[in-house]
Amino acid sequence: MSKNSTVIPGSQPATVPGAERIALPQFDPVTVTDFLRDGYWLEALDVTGSGTPDLVGHGLTAGELYWYENPGWRKRLLLDGITEPVGGDSGQITGHHGDDYVVSYQLYGPGGTIHHADPEGGKIDWLENPGPEAALRGDRWARHPVGRAVGMHRLRLGHFTRGDRVQILGFPIVTVQSVHSVLPIVLFTEPEDLLGTAEWEREVISDNRFRMIHGVALRPGIAPGTYDQILMASDEGVTRLYFDAGQWIFERVGDGEQSQFEVTNFRGSGDLDGGRVGGDPLAYVAAIEPFHGNTVSVYVRDPRASGGWRRFVLDTFGEPNENGESPGHSVITADFDGDGDDEFLIGLRGSSPWQGVFYYKAIDLARGIFVKWRVGEESVARIVVADFDDSGRPDFATIAYSVEHYFVARRAGITLHVNGTDVARES
């Protein structure tokens, strides 16, 4: 075991079966860009269609989106003049060239916080990839409207109710009336005339169940031939959302963090992702809780538990500040060590010592026992995972959290962490 590792909760490495076979994580940091004026969102996508993932990164203030070409990380304009870009996603929409980009924008009005949702905002556009030559010249990408819902915050591109057209699920975070009002979850479906239609077809799939939706993770069809699914972090905790037999299913995985509510006015879950272990593509859900929270939790399948899931609290990072917020912001899973099981990463925005990236590896999932390491030191708003160096192993990249009224990282940048972890072995 590494001298910098910790086994949680409470067990010593020598007493935990399997601990001696853990592959020690090794990631080498590479600066993609430094001294960003603002930072919030990061996406891995293939801009040129080369098969190698590039990066798109942006903050909320400057209204500028840039992409960074892999390798070399040369910075090129994607779009400017957009009001307060927030969440994004990417994928094939036109089917031409490389990946297209989807972005939500104009979240806040004057005041600039979750208490000031813009009643005319919550807009979504998709940005048309202009093709390799134009993208490499730094040409602006054409903007096409998708639709809007006030407070729009997170987007996921996929096939949720049909396989023949691209769809976007949109998740607002707040309403004009209140930070804690119920929210609409909105499904947008690609129109027949993709480039000639003013907006996409719009359907509200829920408007009376959820509040304060902050994190969503796409999970491809759990079973062959099924549609994409969503894991959602909200005031209500962790929810699995999917379409089956002609109806939407909302499966409650867990209630999230409840103990801090009297102090912070926040409860539930803040961000999350699902992990594969063995033959189960969703053996656990890792979460940072609650909204902008400090508590790392894992939900493990357990048929004996109420609802079929058991919650374990692994860590608490710091205490809430005067606004009821803590440093946790991003969660993502991947099989970093090549043993067939997913590990997960937690991203903390800061400030130090509650800043950086922590890597968690299950050594006894049923008992909620994980080993962890710190694998990054920088402020983190979002983590993305892809094979950036064609090694066949997943790497990860981060963008710093630099948002006025919330937290401004001292040195905001985008950092790639190249995976040098050996495959799991006897050590």
N, C-alpha and C positions, 0 to 999 in steps of 0.2 A: 504493500500500500504506500501511496505517496505521503510524505510527512505533512503535506498541505491538505490532505483529504480529511473529511469528517464523515462518520457513519451516523445516521439519524433515523429514528429518534432513540437515543440513549444506549445503543449497543456498541460495544467495543469491536473494532475490526477483527481481532483474533477470535472472537466468539461467534461470528456470523458465518454460517456455511456459504462457501462460494466467494467470499471476499478476496481470497488469495488468487482468484482467477480473473479479477477485474483488470481490463486493459487501462493503463494510465492515460488520460486524455492529454493530447499535445496539440496546441494550435499556435501557429506563428502569425503575429499581427502584421498587416500591411496597410499603410495609409492610402486610402483611395483619394480623399480630399481632406483638407484641413481648413480651419478658420471659417466655417460656415457662419453666415449672418443669422440664419435660423435653421432649425432642424426639427423634424417630426416624423415624416413618413419615408419608408424605404421599400422598394419592390425589386425583385429579381426577375428579369425578362430578357428574351432574345430579341434585340432590336433589329439586327441585320439579317436574321434567318440563318446564321452560320452554325447554329447548334450549340453555341457557347453563350451562357447567360451573362448579360450586362446588368447594370444597376440604374434605377431611377430614384432620385432622392430630392426631397423638398421640405420646407417648413411652411408655416402659415402666413407669415408677414410679407415676404418679398413678392409673392405672386409669380414666382418663377420656378419652372420645372426643368431640371437638367437630367441628361442621361450620361453615364460614364461607360466608355467602351472598354471591353475586356478583350485582350490584355492591354496593359499600359494605363488604363483608366483616364484617358483623355476626356475632358468635360465638353459636352455639346448641348446646345439649347434644344429643348423639346417644345416648350411653350412659355410665353410670358403674358403679363396682363390679365392674369386670372385672380379673382378676388378670394383670398384666404383658402387655398387648397388644403384639404384635410386628409381623408382616407383615399386609398387607391387600390386597384387590382389590374391585372393584365392577362392577356390571352389572345387567341385568334378570333377576331370578329369578322373582318373582311375575308379572311382566308388567303390574303395576299401577303407577300413579303414576310416580315417578322411579326412579333406580337404587337397588338394594339394596347392602348392604355385607357383605363376608366378612372375618373376622379370625382369626388364630391367636393363642393366648395361653397363659400359664403355661409358659414355656420353661424357666426356671431354678428350682432349689431354693435353699436357703441357700448363700450364696457368690456368687451372682449373675453367673457368667461361663460361658463355653462349657465349662468343666470341671465344671459342676454342673447337668447336665440333670435336670429334675424327672421322676422315674419315673412320676408320676401325671399329668403335664402333656402338652403338645403338642396341646392341644385346638383345635378349629375350630368357630366358630359363624357362622351367617349372620344378619344383622340386617335385619329387615323394615322397609322404608320405610313410615312410617305415612300418607303422603300429604301434599300441600302444606300444608294448614292446620295439621295436627298438627306437622309438621316445623318450620314457622315459629313455632309456639308454644314449641318446644323440648321437646316430648314425647319421652320415651325410646323408642327403637326396640325392638320385640319381638325377643328372642333365640331362635334355633332351632338345635339341635345338628346338626353335620355328621358329626363323627367325630374321631379323634385318632391321632397317632403321636408317640412321645416325641421331643422336640427339634424339633417343627414350627416352621418359620421363614419360609418363603415359600409363597405361594399364587398360582395363576393360574386365573381363571374363563374357561371357553370351551367349545368343542365339539371334543373330542380324538379320540373314537372313534365318535360318533354325533351327528346333527344335531337330533334331536327332544327331547333333554333337556339341561339345563345340567349341566356337569361342572366339578369343581375338581381340579386337580393340586396335591398337597401335597408339599413338599420339606423334610424335616428337615435340621438342620445338624450335630447331634452326637447321640451315644447316651449312655446312662448308663455304659456300659463304658469308653468312651474318646472323646476329641475326634476321633480319626482312625479310628474304626471304620466299616465299611461301613453305608450308610443305605438304608432303604426309600423308594422313590418311590411315592406312594399316589394312586390315582384314586378320587374320590368322584363318584357319579352321582345326580342328582336322583331321588328316589322318586316313584312315582305319586301317593301321598298326601303332597304337599309339606308341609302344615302339621300333619298328624296323625301322621307317622312320626317315631320317636325319633331315628334317624340315617339318613344317606344310604347307599346301596350302596357297599361298599368293596372295592377290588381293588389288590393290590400288584403293580406292573408291573415293578419291579426291586428286588432287595435284596442284590445281591452285586457291584455295579460301581463305585459312587461313594461318595466320602468328602467331608466338609466342603463341602457344597453351600451356597453363600452367595448367589449371584445368579441370577435367572431372568428371561427376557424372553419375552413372548408375541409370536409372529409369526403373523398370520393366514395361512390357506392360501396357500402360495406359488403354487400353480396353481389356476385356477377349479374350484370344486366339491370341493376337498380340505379336510381338517380343519385346525384350528389346530395350530401347531407351537411348540416351546419351544427357546430357546437357554439353555444352562445352564452356569454357572461353578462349578467344583468343584476338588478336589484333583487331579483328572485333567486339568484344563485346560478347554477349550471343547468342548461337545458339543451337537449338534443332535438333538433328540428329537421323533419324530413317529410316527403310526400309519398304516400303508399296507398294503394287500392282506392285512388280517387279522392283522398283527403289528406290534410296536413296533420302530422302527429307531433305533439309537443311532449317529449319525455323528460320529466324532471330527474336529473342525475343527483343533485344535492342542493341544499339551501345556502351554501356559502358561509361567509363569516358573519356572525350575528353579534358577537360580544362587544364590538366597538361602537355600536349604533348610538348609544346615549352620549358618546363623546364626539363622534365624527359626523353623525347624521347619514352615514353611508353603511350599507350592508350588502350581502350577496357576494358577487364575484366581479372581477375586473378584466382579466384576460386569461386565455386558456388555449390548450391544444390537446389532442388525443394521441395516445401512444399504442403501438402494436407490440405485443409480447407473444412469442410462439405463434400459434395459428390464429390468435384473436386479433383482428385489425383494430379493435377498440377495447383494449384490456384495461386501460386507465385513462383518466383525464387529469392533467396537471393544470393548476390555476394559481394566479396571484389574486389575492382577495383583501378587502372589497374593491370598489372603484379607487384607482390610484392608491392601492393598498400596500400592506407590509407583510401579509401572511401567505406563505407558500403551502398549498394544500394539494393532496392527490386523492382522487376518487377511484377506487378499485372495485371491479366487479365482485360481488359477494351475494350469492343467492339467499343467504341467511339474513342479510341486512334488509331493513325496510326500504323498499324501492329498488332493491337489487344492487345498490352501491354502498360502499363503506368509505367514509372520509378520514384521512389521516392529515394532521398538521405537521409539516416538516420543519418549518422555519418561521421566524418573525424578524423582519429587518427594520429596526428603528421604531420610533414612536410617531404618531400622526402630528402634523404641524398645526398651526393656528387655524388653518382652513380645513382640518380634518383629513389631510392627504399625507401619503407616505411615498416612498421611492419606487415601488414596484410598477412596471408598465407593460412588459412584453413577455410572452411565453411561446416557445416553439419546440416541437419534437422532431427527432430524426434518429436513424441508426448510425451514429457517428463511429462506433468501434467495429462495425461489420459483423456482429454476432447474431444478427437477425432480430434483435429486440431494440425498441426505441429508447433512447435517453431523452432528457428534456433540458432546455436552457431557460433560465430566468434572467430578464434584463432589468436592471435598476437604474433609474435616471440620475440619482444623486441627492444630496452631495455626499462626498466621502465621509465616513467609510461605507455608506450605503449606496454604492455606485459600482457598476460593472456587470459582468456576466457570470452566472453560476451554473455549473453543469451537474446534473443529477442522474445517477445510475441506480436502477433497482437491483438489489441483491436478494430480497425476499419480498416480492410484491404483495403477497397475501397478508403479510404482517406490516406492510407499509414501511419497510426498512430500505433506505437508499444511502448511497455514499455520494458525497458532493465535493467539487473542487471549484475554486474561482479560476476562470479561464479568460477573463477580460477585465480591464481596469477602467475603461472609458464610460462616460454617461451613455445611457441607452434609452431611446424612445421606442425603437422597433428593431427586431432581429429577423433576418431572412436567411433561408438555407438553400444552397444549390451547390453543384459541383463546378466551381469556378475555374479550376485548373486542370480539368479533364483527367483527374487521377482515379476516377471511379468511386471516390469517397465524398460525402457531403462536407462542405465547408460552411461557414456562416459569416454574415456581414451585419454591421450595426450602424445606425445613425444616432447621433446624440440628440438629447431632448433640450431644445432651446426655444421656449415659447413664453412670451411675455405674459405676466400675471400668474404663471404657474411655476416654472423652473427654467432658469437659463444656465446652461452648462458653461463652465469657464472656458473650455476649449472645445467647440463643437466641430465634429468632423464625421466622416464615414470611414469605417475601419473594416477591412477584410481579415478574417481569421482562417488561415489555411490549415486544413486538417492533416496533422502528422501522426495521428494516433495509430499505434500498431493494432492489428486485429486481436481480438480477445485471446488470451493465451495463459498458460501457467507462468507465474512470476515468482 
